[in-house]
């Protein structure tokens, strides 16, 4: 049975002073972050790097993002440099990070900042919301961290901290306004440090499977601690993820090069690179091979997208007349890292021995 939360009037406001004092001692060292000690000395975060990291971190972990962030900032150290990049080069560097619309919006946003804002990111959440691919969370994060705008920044980690602090009896998705209001009421002058402190609390102290309450600066006011912290957040019912089925056709020429093509400009994995594939449908079907040949079956790979599970049968063949294939290009298998191949297609190529 779910523990009963305390009455609303007994909820203690967030102690921003305690949170900041904890952050000053325990802030994580992250490549895109200006430490609280350096902030105190007047060092300001680069809005470009804050924005880049926040876009990369959506639906992705800090551990995964590190290498991507390092490569991006080495190749494109400024928003002007990213604006001038070729989109396909950006997609290549993004390949494997997932949610590929982020990469396309990243490029479009950089161009908008350079074209419409003289290369400087807007200094408020309201203005940042006008940029391509920038939603309410990212706008708040960039405004708070870069410019100390006093705006609530609520990511998944902060949702968990507040769900426990407030002992929310409902799933987070049903209490978004209450969470945001509670955080907003506590935002101090050091808005950027406060935002990052709450994120760090959720990542290290008030973690998904652990609640180290003895180390938490919010423990005195936490309603969840007085009950059972790991009972929160209340889990929301998840709809069943459907399964789709399809085929991937790996074609090589006599030299061993592999045939690739670009996906359509719109839709899932738009503009990314793929080997020829069938439509992904709700029932298994026989393969409709792109060329008549003696195809070899390599079994099945499985890839899970946000909204569905994909089972892809992998086939390969050596093509006798490669010149007949005109809607793509032949790639050296030793240079596939230079192609904008999402993880699902890298799995398919690996299944075929590439």
N, C-alpha and C positions, 0 to 999 in steps of 0.2 A: 504493500500500500504506500502511496506517495505521502511523504511527511507533509504535515500542514504548515504552510508558511505563516510568518508573523503578520499581524495587521499592518496595513500600509503606514499608519502613523508611527509605527515602531521602527521603520526602516531608517537606518542611520546614513546620512549623506556620505558620499565617498570622501575620504581624507586625502586631498591632493598633496598636501605637504608631506604626509607619510609616504605616499607613492613616489614623489620626487626624491625624497631622501633615500629611499630604497634604490631607485634608479641610478642616482649618483654613485652608489657603491657597486651596483651589480649589473649595469647596462651591458647587454651583449655587444661584442665587437663585430660589426657587419661592414662589408666593403663600401656600402652606399651611405653609411651613417656617420654623422659628426658626433663624436662622443660628448657627453654632458660637460666634461672638463674643458674641451675645446669650445663648446658653445658658450661657456662662461667667460672665455677669453675673447669672445666676439667673432669666432669663426662661424660663417653662415653656410648652411647646406646649399648645394647646387640644385635648383629646382629640376633641372634636366635629369640628374641622376636619381633624385627622389622619385620623380614620375616614372622613369624607366624601371626602377626596382619595383615600384608598386604595380605596374602593369605586368611585369614578369611574375610577381608573387601571387597573382590571382589564380586560385585553384591549384597552386603549386607550393612546394616546400622551400624553405630557405636553403636547405642542403642541395636541392636540385638546381636552384637558380644561380648559385655562386659562379659556376664556370661559364654559364651563358652571359651573365652580367659582365664578367671579366672580358670575354671576347667582344661583346658589343661595345663596351667603352674603349677598348683598344682600337677597334675598327672605326668607331664613330664617337669620338670623345665629347662632342658638342651636339646640340640639337640641330645646328646648321649642317654639320657633317652628316647626320642621319637623314636630314631632309634631302640632301643631294645624293643619297645612296640609290642604287638600282633596287627596285622592290624585290626582284628575285634573289639578290644577294642577302637582303634582310630575311627572306623566307628560308634560305639555306641555313643561315645562322640560327634561326628559330626552330628548325626541324628537330623534333623530339620533345619539345617543350609543351606541345599540345595547345588546344584552343586557338587555332591558327588565325581566327579573325582578329585576335589581339595583335598579331604581327602586322597585318594589313592596316589596322587602325593606328598602330604605332607609327608607321611610316606616314600615313595621312595626317596624323596629329602633328608630327614634326614639321611637315610642309606647311600646315596651317599656322603654326607658331612663327615660323620664319616669314611667311607671306603676309600674315595679317597682324602680327604682334612684334614685328621687328626683331624676332629671335629671342624674345623674353617671355617666359611663361606668365600668364596673368596672376595677380597676387591675391585673389579671393576665390573661395569655393564657387561662388555664383558665376564668376567669369570663366573659371576653369571648366565648368559644366558645358560651355559652348564648344569645347574642343572635341574632335572625333575620338570615340572610344573612351571618353572620360565620363564615368558615372558618378553618382553621389559619394560613394566611398572614396574613390581615387581623388576626386576634387577636394574633399575634406582633408585627406591625408597630405596631399601636396601643399594645400594652403596652410595647414597647421605646422607641418614639419619645416617647410621652406620659409614661411612668412610669419609664423606664430599667430595666425588668425585664430581667435578663440572659438573654435568650432569642434563639435564632438566627432571623433574618429572611431568608428566601430567596425572592426573586422571579426572574423570567426573566433579569434582568441578572446577578444573583448566581450563578445556575446557570451562565451562560456564563463568568464569571470563574473559578469553581471548576473547571469542566470543563477549562479551559486550565491553571489552576494545578496541577491534579492529573494533567493529560494523560490524562483518562479515556478508556479504549479502547472504551467503550460509550455509547449515548445517555444523556442526562441522566435520562430517565425510569427507567432501570435502575440509577441510582446515587444516588437521592434520599437514602437514609439516610446514605451516606458523605458527601455534600455537607453535609447538615445537621449531622452529627457534627463535621465539620471546622470549620464556621463556629461551632458552639456552643462548641467547645473554645477558641476565640479571643475570645469575647465579653468585652469589658472592662467596667469600671464605667460608662463612657460608652456604654452600650448603644445608645441612640437615635442618637447621632452615628455610631457604628460601622456601624449598619444602613444609614443614609443614605449613608455614605461608600462602602460596597460597591455600593450601587445606582448612585451617581454614577460609580464606576469602570467599571461595565458600560455605562453610558450614554454615557460620553465618551472613555475611554481604551481599555478592552477591549470595543470595540463589535462589532456583528455582522459587519461587513465590514472591520474595521481593528483592529490591535493595536499601539498606540503604546507598545511595551515600554520604551523609553528614558525615558518619563515616568511609568511605573507604579511605585508604592511597593512592589508585591509582586514585582517582576521578579527579585530575587535568589533567591527561593525557588521560582520558577515553573518547573515541569517542562515545560510547553508551550512556553515561550520557548526552551528548549534543544533543542526538536525543531522543530515548525512550528506556531506558535500558531493560525493560521487553519485548521488541520486539525481543531480542536476548537471547539465540541462535535461529536461524531460525530452525523451526521444519522440520525434514526429513519425507518424506512419509513412513509410516510403512506398510509392507505387511499384508494382512488379516491373522489372526491366525486361522488355521484350527481346527476342532473339531474331536477328536477320541473317540471311544466308547469301553467299555469293561465291564467285570464282576469281582467281587472279591468274593471269597468263604471262608467264616469264618467257620471253623470246630472246634468243641469242643468235648472232650471226656466226659465220665460219671463223671469225677472229676472236670470238668469245665476248664481243660487246653485247650489252643488254639494251633492249628497246624500252624507252621511257616516253612519257608524254605529260602534258600539263592537264590538270583537272579544270573543269569549267570555271568561269569567273565568279560564279555565285554558288552558294550551297555549302555543304559540309566539305571541309578541307579545300576550299576554293583556291585556285591558282597554285596549289602545291603540285609536286611531281608524283607520278605513279607509273607502275607498269599497267598495261591494259587490264581492266577489271570489268566484271559484269555489273549490272544493277544489283543492289542489295535489297532482297525481298523477304517476305514473311514466311515463305515456305521453300524447302529445298527444291532445286531444279537441276536438270542436266546441263552440262556446260555447252555454250554456243561458242566454239573456238573461233578466234579471229582469222585463222588461216587453216587450210586443210593440211594436216601433217600427223605424224605419229607422236602424239602428246604423251608425256610421262606424268603420272600423278605423284605428288610429293606429300600427300596427306593434308591435314587441316591445321590452320592457325586460328587462334581465338584472340580477339581484341575487344576490350570493353570501353565503349564511349559513355558519355554522361547519361544518355537516354536510351541506349540499347546495347546489346551484346552482339558482336559480329562473329560468325563462323565462316571462314574463307577457305575454300579448297584451292590448293596451289598446284598449278600445272606448268610444265616447261617443255620447250622444244627448240631445236636448232633450225633456223629458217633458211631455206635454200635460196630464196630470192628476196633479200632484205630491201631491195629498192622498191618493192611493191608497197611498203609501209611508209606512208607520207605524212602522217599526222603527229609525228614525234621525232625523236632523235636516238642515235645509238651512243651509249655511254660506256666508257672504259670501266669495268667492274672494280678496278683498283682506285677509282676516283669517285665512288658513290657518295663519299662524305661531302663532296662538292655539289651534290644535288639536294633539292628541297624536298626530301622524302620524309613524310611523317612516319612515326614508329610502326603503324600498322603495315605499311608497305615494306619497311625494312625487315619486319618479321617474315613477310611473304618471300622476299628475295633470299633471306637467310635459309628458309625452308627449302628453297631450290638450289642451295649450295653457293650462294653469292654473299 
